[in-house]
Amino acid sequence: RASMVDEERILHPDHDNEESKVDENVVMTYRDELTIFLHRIPKLLIALALFIGFLYAATQKDMQFYKGMTLLCLLAPFGSLIRWNLADFNVRKNDNDWVPWGTFCANMCAVTIAAIATGINDRRLFHSSPWLSGLIFCLNTGLAGSMSTVSSMIKETAILEERHIGIEKSYRYALGTCFAGMALGLAVYAITIRAV
């Protein structure tokens, strides 16, 4: 039996080394994951400290800013998650489907929320309550701000220019997004001002 093991080592001298390399790679993977996790802790602690600071200031002082920032800390991540989920619609099914619909929808949803919040704020309906006024600020700045994505739109415009011959489709997408956002924002704002 010992001779079979020796023959195996002679025939495959790197066999033991391959197993140890695999184990080292697994350990390195766990170390990498631990390092990544540990690098995220300070960011989480900073965000938590900001939230606690804003919450403390909001309860101690009757100022709209602190109440708005407290609500912003709570609602802004939802805008990012909505945008991230809408990115699934950016997948192209065929060559005729060249518009990144997920980013377009995220930007149009953000414009709608911002226009409604701005319309309500301009009517000055909730200025008597700092929490409701803070909520309007949070919807406009936090939710709509984290949902909209100009950087992705610019990146997708450049990708469209690279993938398609000429720059017509990239310009159509960029200008179409800008004009659709302006038209939708004005329409929603006008409806909000008149309805409220």
N, C-alpha and C positions, 0 to 999 in steps of 0.2 A: 504494500500500500504506500509506503514512503517513497518507493521508486516511481510510482505513478505521479505523485506530487512533484518529484524532482523532474520527471520527464515533461510534465506540464509547464514547469518553470523554464525548462530549457527550450521547449517549443514556443512558448509565449512569455518571453522574459518581461514584457511590459504589462502583463496582466494585473499584477499587484499594484503597479503604479497607476494604471487606469482607474482602478477602484478607489485609490486614495485621491486621485484627481477629481473624481465625481463627488466624493465626500467633501473635498475642499470647496468645490463649486457650490454645493448645497449650503455649506457653512457661509460662504461669501454672499450667497443670496439672502440668507437670513440676516447677516450683518448689514447688507445694503438696505434691506427693508427696515431694520432697526434704526439705521442712520437716517433714512428718509423720515421715519416716524419722529425721531428725536429732533430733527430740523423743523418739523411742523409745530412742535410744542410751543416755542416762543411766539409764533404767530397767533396761535390759539390763545395763549395767555394775554397777549397784547389786546386782542379783540375782546376777550372776556373783561379785562381791566377797563377798556373803553366803555363797554356796555354798563358795567357796574358804576363807573364814574358818571356816565350820563344819567343812569337811573337814580343815583343818589342826588345829583344836581336837580333832576326833574322833580323829585319829591320835596327838596328843600327850597327851591326857588320857583316861583310861578312864571317861568319864562318859556315861550313857545320853542325856542331853539333847543333846549335840553330835552323837552318832551318829544320834539320831532326827531332828534338824533337817537333817542332811546327806541322809538318806534322804527326808525330807519335801520338800526342794528338788528331788529327782529324781522323786518320784511324784505330787506335788500337781498338776502340769500335766495328767497323764493323767485325773484326776477331772474337771477342767474340760472337757477334750476329749470325754469320754464324755457329760457333761451337754449339751454343745453339739450333739453328734450326736443325742442323744435328743430334742432340741428339734424335730427334723424331724417327730416324731409329734404335735406340737401343731397341725398343719394340720387344719382342719375340712373334712370331705368333704361334709357336709350339716348341716341344722339339728338333727337328732337327735344328732349327734356333737359335743356341747358340752364334753366333759371334755378338758382339756389333758393327754393321756396321756403325753407326753414328760416333762413336769415331774414328774408323779406317779411315773413309772417311775424317774426320776433320784433322787427323794427316797427311794423304797422300796429301791433298790439301795444308797444311802448308809446307810440304817438297817440293812440286812442286814450290810454290811461293818463298820459301827461296833459292832453287837451281837456279831458274831463276835470282833472284836478285843478288845472289852471282856471278853467271856467268857474268852478265852484269857489275857488279862492278869490277871483276877481269880483264875484257877487258879494263877497264878504259875509257869507252866511254863518260861518263858524268862528269868527274872530273873537267872540265872547268867551269861548272855551279854549284854553291853551292846548288841551289834549286833542280836540277835534282839529284845531288849526295845525297842530303838529302832525296829525294823521294825513292831512292834505299835503303838507310838505313832504312827508315820508312817501306817499304814493307817487308824487311827482319826481322827487330826487332819488329815492331808494328803489322802489319797485320798477318804475319806468326807466330809471337811469341804469339799473343793472340788467334790465331786459334788452335794452337797445344795444346795438353793436355796430358802430361805424367801422372799427378796425377789421371785423370780419367781412363787411361789405367791400372795403377797399381791397382786401386780400382776394376775395372772390372775383372782383373786377379784374385784377391782374391775372388770375388764373384763367378766366374766360378769354382774356386777350392772348394768352400763351397757347391755349388749346384750340382755339378757332382761328381760321384764317382771317386776318384783318382785325380791326378793333370795333367793328360795328356792334356786335353782341355785348361786348363789355360796356360800351358807352350806353347802349339801350338799357342794360340792367342798372347801371349807376344813375343815369338820369331818370329812369322810370321809378327807381326807389325814392329818389329825392322829391320828384314831383308828386308821386303818390302820397308820400308822407306829408308834404305841405298841404295838398288838397284834402286829405283825410283829417289832418289836424285842424284846418280851418273849418271844415264842415262840422266836426264833432264839437269844436269850441263854440261855434255859432249856435248849434242846437242846445248845448249846455247852458249858454248865457240866456237864451230865450226860454228854455224850459224851467230853469230854476228860479 
